[in-house]
Structures are given as C-alpha cells and as structure tokens.
C-alpha cells in the first residue's frame, strides 16, 4: 500500500472516515476526546452559574421576607409553561441524537427543528415576562417602583433574577444557533452511525441548559410561595 494511502487508513484495514481529524487514530478516539472536552466545558459553565447561585442563596438567607415577596411578583404560569417547554425540548433533543445514531437523517432534521421551535418558544415567553416586569417598573435602577419596606432588598432580588435568567436566556440563544448549524449539517447528510458526534455534543449542551432552568424555576418562582399563599 502506498504511503499516502497508509497514512489515511485506520488500524485493521478500515478506510479513513472523512470526518476523522489527522491528530486522532480512530473515530472512537475522536469521539471520546470530544466528549471529554464537552464535559470539561460544562464543568466550567457550572462554576459560571455557581457564583450567581451562591449570591442568590446568601441574600435569601439574609432577606427572606424580600425573597418571598419578590417570588410572588413572578408569573408562575409563564415560568411553569417554560419549564414544560424545556422538558419537552430535552426529549426531542434525545430523539434527534438517537436518530443520528441509527442513520435516520430525515428524522434527525425533524427532531432538531422541533427542538429549535421549543427553544424559540421559551425565549418568546421569556420576552413577554421581561416586558411585564418593565411595565411594572420592576427593573432595578432609578425607576424601580415597589411599595413596602422591602423595596431596597427587592432590587437585589430582581437584579439576581435578571442576572440568572438573562444568562440562561443567552445560553438558549447560543443553543438555538448551534442547533441551526447542526440541522443544516443533518440536512446535508453529514452524519451517519459512524459519525454523529456534533449532534451528541450539542445534545449535552442543550440538556445542561435545560437542567439549569430546572434549578432556577423552583429557586426563583417557588420561594415560600405555598406559605405566602396560605
């Protein structure tokens, strides 16, 4: 076998896959490296959100009354609806990965498009939720309006609310953009049972963003709500 062909052949005589990068020996090795890299990235994202979450928990301990009042000002219907939307998007994302693994490109595209649609639905609902806070002058700053002795502390609550949900929404925008590229690649038949790593790594990112919201929803929307409503 000529040297040029030998350099592009995998062990045991398997043909070189066009998606195999030159610094990897096999597709399996390349996938393991990509998976490890994505998990390391997600760990850094956990630390990124962790700082804001720690600030939220500390201020909640210091100002429990303000946190309870602030939570009641959030629209639990919108938050609950968005929670259902993201749980559904995790299912469609998992089905997209499974379709890519089994070599079903049309199904992969359909599930990815549905995941994108659910992600956009989340962002639209969040926009209207932000607009409601703007109309009520609940944006922290000189124009913040709230009656009661907890006004100053409530500005801290809403600052953390917008910080956490805004950062999460930014990750959603990135996720939708990423899935749009992956969907185009799936439409072009770029994936196969031998190589579906981009779909799987995008799925890990999407599930992470969904899990973050699963933590944010009870922390922000359900703080002492049962006690307050009773």
Secondary structure as GFF3:
##gff-version 3
##sequence-region A 1 230
A	DSSP	alpha_helix	3	6	.	.	.	ID=ss1
A	DSSP	three_ten_helix	11	13	.	.	.	ID=ss2
A	DSSP	alpha_helix	27	62	.	.	.	ID=ss3
A	DSSP	alpha_helix	64	72	.	.	.	ID=ss4
A	DSSP	alpha_helix	76	101	.	.	.	ID=ss5
A	DSSP	alpha_helix	105	135	.	.	.	ID=ss6
A	DSSP	alpha_helix	151	187	.	.	.	ID=ss7
A	DSSP	alpha_helix	197	221	.	.	.	ID=ss8
A	DSSP	alpha_helix	225	229	.	.	.	ID=ss9
###
